[in-house]
Amino acid sequence: MKKFLYLIAALVLVASAQFFTQKSSAQKTPEVSPHLVISQFQPGGAASANDEFVEIHNTSSSPIDLNGYRLVYRSQNGQSDVLVPFAAWTTSTILPAGGYYLIASNSYDGSATPDITYNNGTCACAMAAAQGGLAIRNGANDSGSIIDSVGWGTITNGFNEGTTTTAPGNDNGKARKQSGCQDTDSNASDFETLTPSAPRNSSSTAFQCSGSGASLFASISANPTTVVPGGNSLLTVSVVPATTPPSTSITVAANLQSIGGASSQAFFDNGTNGDVTAGDNVFSFLATVAPGATGGPAPISGAATDLQGRTATFQFVLTINAPQPDEDPLLLGNPSNATADVANENNYLMVKPQYSLSYDRSEATPNWVAWRLDSVWVGSSPVPRQDDFRPDTTLPAGWYQVTDQDYSGSGYTRGHMCPSGDRTNTIPNNSATFLMTNMVPQTAANNTGPWEDLESYCRFLAGQGNELYIIAGPNGNIGTIGATQNRIVVPSVTWKVVLVLPNGSDDLNRITRSTRAFGVIMSNQSINQNAPWRNFRVTVNAVENLTGYDFFSNVPRAKQEIMERQRDRL
């Protein structure tokens, strides 16, 4: 069915991913940090690769409470923030005007005494000497507003302002010029190499920058950052008022036309429209993506202004996830009426180019995963299995992201719902099946036995000139697993429903009462690994009775009822 553009779609997907993680100087409006900057860092030493530190400087004319800020790091291949331990200030830590603050690893061997240390030998926060990125965030990892950032070497992870600065070399520091005050929004221009490094701490002489407090500052974040058409995202703009003279009557507006909104949408700081706390200079708007929005990047830009005539601009790229044309696996119906509303946290709709799913936050597994399968998805020269199991960073901010380690030692396998073997036409498509939101805990006998037998049979049908609409999921609760949070529910059974059509177009209207549709229900406790999948075959109605879902609900009722109660004999 109309599948000739897959390769192009995959290339667009890759390009989009690169676009989201890079901030080019041509696209990024300069946003000089209003008070806190990374003023010096050393990513490694000659005696120890972990000999590293980060220095922070308060460039404003007023004391700053570090409570609520975070120092985070990303490596070249990192997909999410790594919190530098002990640099998430959760209690009051006052940094005076012009003051410095030194965060260092326990392998740091310099003369300045760190204000706080961390053990990078026991975490994923050890910095790479050749390339990396650091950022100060206000709020949560991954989604908090970036107050300042610096990238060095050939890093392309988004933590850079303009052109990155060069890597400093062992025992050398990259220091912000003018004693930590120069901030032109270009890392290459603002930083110089100190040989050797010379970090400052809270006991060092404060250095107040001229002109501090004269500028207005604004930065934007979104929760979630990836939204499906019809879904919501809370857009939040953090504003730091100017102090010389003080800002009054601050307003915030943004252009939301890229998601089907107004060209000048006002944001609110009055406890309404998604705003949490009135009068805290955090302006919010709960935006809805238009139901017919197309997938891809959706740039949002705007500005904060005050009565004194100052303006601070901001930019953000929201990601709209929508299936490729003629590839909607929910064309035949949404089994649980899942929605992309963050408040619907146990039936949360996530749409990806490769499959769609309903996620249950309380169980940390999908309720169901739906996908289309035909021979084009498999590919004429299938790519290797990627095996890059990883957290799904498109979950809303604050939700626990299941990791590969959560399954380690549990006695259960990472059971794909949408199989790796059903998405082998490109590397990005195969890689997408290894997101942990596509996994449930399965016994090895189930996962590698009749469950895999049915997966292979479905691909056989696709190779015979058919297209299949498939939905799979878990049911029941026989315990929980997890490395850091014991919250991933182990199902008592896994189930699947399959509808088979000859390749063609206008799928919904081609379905008849005799269209082949069947289900399976397989034990996730005790099952014969060598049993054929047909031993577990049931009607679609039987799976509906088990789960409470309504499959193929968009098919006219008269056809649907007969089709779903038929027993499959093939």
C-alpha positions, 0 to 999 in steps of 0.5 A: 500500500503506497510505500515507495517513500519509506527511504525518503521518510527515514532520511527525513526522520534522521535529519529531523532528529539532528535538527532537534539536537543541534542549535546552529548560530543561524537559528539561535537568537542570542540570549545572554544569561542574566545571572549565572554562567559557566565561567570555567571548566576542565574535562580531564587531567594528565594524571587522571582522566577524571580530574575535572571541575566546573566553575559557576559565576554570578554575573548579576548585581544581586545574590542568587539562590542556587536552589532549583538550578541544576548543572547537567552534562551530555556526551557526544552520543548522549540523548538526555541530561546526566545530572552532575551529582550534588549539583542539583541544589535542593536547599538554599545555597546563596551565591553573592553578586560576582561570586564564584562556585566550584564543583569538582570530582573527587579526582580533582587535584588542583589547589582550589578547594571545591565548594562541593565534590562528586564521585564521577567514578560511580556515575555516568557524569565523567566528562569527555576531554575531546568533546562534550556539553554542559548546561545550567538548567532552571528546573528538571533535567531535559526540560528545564530552561537552559540558563547558560550552556557551553560545548567544546570540541565537535559536540553536536548535542545542543549544549552550545551557544553559537560555535563551540569552543575548542577542547582545552587539553589535559590539566587546562581550563576553558575560561570565560573571558573578562573574569567570567563576564563576557557573554556574547552567546558564542562559546568560541568567542567567549572562552579562552584556554588557561594553561594550566587551569585556575579555578575559583571558589566561593572564597575567591574575590568576587568580581561584579560585571559592569552593566549587570541587571540592565537586561531582561532575560527569557527562556522557554521550555515545554512539557512534553517536548514531543506531542501528537496531533490533538495533544497538549504541551505546557509551554513555560517561559521563565523571565528574569526581570532587569534590575537597572532600572527595575522591570515593570509590567512584563508581558510574554507572547509567542507565535504558535502558528506552527501548531495551529495556534495564534500568531501572537498568543499571550502567556499567563502568570496569574495561575490560569492557562496552565500557570502554576504559581501566580506572580513568579515571573514564570509565564505559561500557556497550555497549547493544543496541537491542531488535530490535523497537524503534520509530523515534524519540527514545529518552531515556536518563537516569541518575546518577553517585554517590559514597560521600560522598552526592553525585549528578550526573545526566545525560541523552541522547536516542538516535535509533532509525532504523526504517522507517515501518510497511509501508515496510521496503525489506528486507522481501524480504531483506537482500542482504549480511546487513548489521548495525548493529554498528560493528565491521562497518565495511565492511557497516554497516547504516544505516536511514532512513525514506526508504531503507536501506543497507549502508555500506563505510567502507573505500570511503566509498560504500554497498555497496547502497541499498534503497528502496520506490517507489509514487506516494505517495512521488512525491506529487501536488504534487512538492516542488522538488529540494533539492540540499542535498548534505551529510555524513551525521552519523549515521555512527559517531563517528570515521568519515570523513564524505564531503563535497560538496567531495570530488567537486569537480573529480574528473570524476565526478558525485554519483550518487544511488542512491535518486533525488531524484525517488523522494522528492518528497512532502515536503521532508525526504524529498527532502532525505534523498536528498542525504546523501553516504552515498547517493552513488557517483562516476558518470560524467555519461554514466552518471548522466544517461543510461541510469541516469536513463532507468531511474529515470524508467521506475520512476516511470512504473510506480509511476504506473500503480498498482505498487509497486517494491522497488529495490536499487542499488549500485556494483561494482569499483574503477577509482581513488579521489577525494577532496578531503581524503582520496583514499579514495572508490572509483570503481566500474567499473559500477553495477547495480540490481535491481527487483521490481514488484508491483501495489499491495496488502498482504502483499507477501511472500506475494503474490510468485509465480514470474511476478512481474516482476523484472529487473536492469541492469549499466551501465558507469561507464567508457564508455557511450552517454549516449543508449542506452536503459536496456533495452540493459543489462538482465540477470537478477537472477541476473546481478547476484547473480553480479557482486556476491555478494549474495543478493537477495529471500532472504526469498522462498521458494526455489522462487519466488525461483529461477525469478523471478530467472533469468527474462529481462525482455521488457517 
